[in-house]
Amino acid sequence: MTRMGHSTTRAALISQHMTSDRDQHIAGKLGEMIRKARESSDPPPSGT
């Protein structure tokens, strides 16, 4: 709380919640980009 400059526990919790939501949004977008890249790429070699 002190490191982030929050004077109250409530302010720290609000900030933590917003950060968590943003992390989930970023992870979702990255996952979507990876899926699209895999769909549009050539198939991997067969290994034989």
Secondary structure by P-SEA (a helix, b strand, c coil): ccccccccaaaaaaaaaaaaaaaaaaaaaaaaaaaaaaaacccccccc
